Amino acid sequence: MKATRVRDLVGLTAFAAIATWLLVRVFYGSLPPITGFAGASLYPVAAIEAVLAFVIRARVEEHRIGVGSQQLHPITAARAVALAKASSLVGAASAGVWLGLLLFLLPKRADVTAAAQDTTGALIGLVGGVALAAAALWLEHCCKTPDEPPDEPAV
C-alpha cells in the first residue's frame, strides 16, 4: 500500500473549499448558525490518533511486533494504517469545507452580523480538520516497518 501523498490531500481540500464556497453563496441564508462545537468533533479523533501513533512508534522501534501479549499484532498495525488513510481524507475534506465557508464569511464580516458570528466556529473547524489530517499522516508514518539493517560481511 502506498503512502498517502500530501498533494492529494491538498487537492481534496481545494476541491471541497471551492464546492463549499459555491454552495454557501446560494444557501447561506438558510443555514443554521455555526457554533464552536460544529468543528470541535475533529479534535478528539486527532488526539486519539496522535496518541496511537506514539504507542505504535514505540513498539516498532523496540521491535515488539508479533502475536505476544506485550507486542503489537501486525493486523492491528494494518488497521491503524487503514484508519490513518481514511482519517487523512476526512480531515482534508473537512478542512476544505471549513475553508470554503471562511472564504465566504471573511469578506462579509463587516456587513453581515451572522457572518461575523459564524467565523469563529468555522476557524475552529478548519484547525480541527488540519489537525486530523496531520495526526493521520503521523499515524501512517509511524506504522511503517523499519528498514532492515544491512548484513554485515563476515570477517
C-alpha positions as CSV (number, residue, x, y, z in Angstrom):
1,M,0.0,0.0,0.0
2,K,1.4,3.4,-1.0
3,A,1.7,6.2,1.5
4,T,-0.8,9.0,1.4
5,R,0.5,11.9,-0.6
6,V,0.1,15.4,0.8
7,R,-0.6,16.8,-2.6
8,D,-3.6,14.5,-2.9
9,L,-4.9,15.9,0.4
10,V,-4.3,19.5,-0.7
11,G,-6.2,18.8,-3.9
12,L,-9.1,17.3,-2.0
13,T,-9.1,20.3,0.3
14,A,-9.1,22.7,-2.6
15,F,-12.0,20.9,-4.3
16,A,-14.0,20.8,-1.1
17,A,-13.3,24.5,-0.5
18,I,-14.5,25.5,-3.9
19,A,-17.6,23.3,-3.8
20,T,-18.5,24.6,-0.4
21,W,-17.9,28.3,-1.3
22,L,-20.3,27.8,-4.3
23,L,-22.9,26.2,-2.2
24,V,-22.7,28.6,0.6
25,R,-23.1,31.5,-1.8
26,V,-26.6,30.2,-2.7
27,F,-27.7,28.7,0.6
28,Y,-26.1,30.8,3.4
29,G,-29.4,32.4,4.4
30,S,-30.9,29.0,5.2
31,L,-28.0,27.6,7.1
32,P,-28.2,27.4,10.9
33,P,-25.7,29.4,13.0
34,I,-22.2,27.9,13.1
35,T,-21.1,27.3,16.7
36,G,-17.7,26.5,18.0
37,F,-18.9,22.9,18.7
38,A,-19.6,22.3,15.0
39,G,-15.9,21.6,14.1
40,A,-14.7,20.6,17.5
41,S,-15.6,17.0,17.0
42,L,-12.5,16.5,15.0
43,Y,-10.2,17.3,17.9
44,P,-10.7,14.2,20.0
45,V,-10.2,11.9,16.9
46,A,-7.0,13.8,16.1
47,A,-5.8,13.4,19.7
48,I,-6.6,9.7,19.8
49,E,-4.7,9.1,16.5
50,A,-1.7,11.1,17.7
51,V,-1.5,9.0,20.9
52,L,-1.9,5.8,18.9
53,A,0.9,6.9,16.7
54,F,3.3,7.4,19.6
55,V,2.3,4.0,21.0
56,I,2.8,2.2,17.7
57,R,6.1,4.1,17.1
58,A,7.5,3.0,20.4
59,R,6.5,-0.7,19.8
60,V,8.0,-0.6,16.3
61,E,11.3,1.0,17.5
62,E,11.6,-1.6,20.2
63,H,10.9,-4.4,17.7
64,R,7.9,-5.5,19.7
65,I,5.8,-6.6,16.7
66,G,4.2,-10.0,16.8
67,V,1.4,-12.0,18.4
68,G,2.5,-11.9,22.1
69,S,0.6,-10.1,24.8
70,Q,3.1,-7.2,25.0
71,Q,3.6,-7.0,21.3
72,L,1.8,-5.1,18.5
73,H,-0.1,-7.5,16.4
74,P,0.6,-7.0,12.7
75,I,-3.2,-6.9,12.0
76,T,-3.5,-4.0,14.5
77,A,-0.9,-2.1,12.7
78,A,-2.6,-2.7,9.3
79,R,-5.9,-1.5,10.8
80,A,-4.2,1.6,12.2
81,V,-2.9,2.3,8.6
82,A,-6.4,2.0,7.2
83,L,-7.7,4.3,9.9
84,A,-5.0,6.8,9.2
85,K,-5.6,6.8,5.4
86,A,-9.4,7.3,6.0
87,S,-8.8,10.0,8.6
88,S,-6.4,11.9,6.4
89,L,-9.1,12.1,3.7
90,V,-11.8,13.1,6.2
91,G,-9.5,15.7,7.7
92,A,-8.6,17.2,4.3
93,A,-12.2,17.2,3.2
94,S,-13.4,18.8,6.4
95,A,-10.7,21.4,6.3
96,G,-11.8,22.2,2.7
97,V,-15.4,22.6,3.8
98,W,-14.5,25.0,6.6
99,L,-12.1,26.9,4.4
100,G,-14.7,27.3,1.7
101,L,-17.1,28.6,4.4
102,L,-14.4,31.0,5.7
103,L,-13.7,32.3,2.2
104,F,-17.4,33.2,2.0
105,L,-17.6,34.6,5.5
106,L,-14.5,36.8,5.8
107,P,-15.4,39.4,3.2
108,K,-18.9,39.7,4.7
109,R,-17.9,40.1,8.3
110,A,-18.2,43.9,8.3
111,D,-21.7,43.9,6.7
112,V,-23.4,40.8,8.0
113,T,-23.7,40.2,11.7
114,A,-24.3,36.4,11.2
115,A,-21.1,36.1,9.2
116,A,-19.1,37.7,12.0
117,Q,-20.6,35.3,14.5
118,D,-20.0,32.2,12.3
119,T,-16.4,33.0,11.6
120,T,-15.2,31.6,15.0
121,G,-16.9,28.3,14.6
122,A,-15.5,28.0,11.0
123,L,-12.0,28.7,12.2
124,I,-12.3,26.1,14.9
125,G,-13.4,23.6,12.3
126,L,-10.6,24.5,9.9
127,V,-8.0,24.0,12.5
128,G,-9.6,20.7,13.6
129,G,-9.6,19.4,10.0
130,V,-5.9,20.3,9.6
131,A,-5.1,18.7,13.0
132,L,-6.9,15.5,12.0
133,A,-5.1,15.3,8.7
134,A,-1.8,15.9,10.3
135,A,-2.4,13.3,13.1
136,A,-3.5,10.8,10.5
137,L,-0.3,11.4,8.4
138,W,1.8,11.0,11.5
139,L,0.0,7.7,12.4
140,E,0.5,6.4,8.9
141,H,4.2,7.3,9.1
142,C,4.6,5.6,12.5
143,C,3.1,2.4,11.1
144,K,5.9,1.9,8.5
145,T,8.1,-1.1,9.0
146,P,11.6,-0.1,10.0
147,D,14.4,-0.6,7.4
148,E,16.3,-3.8,7.8
149,P,20.0,-3.1,8.7
150,P,22.4,-4.2,6.0
151,D,24.0,-7.6,6.6
152,E,27.5,-7.2,8.0
153,P,30.1,-9.0,5.9
154,A,31.8,-11.9,7.8
155,V,35.3,-11.0,8.9
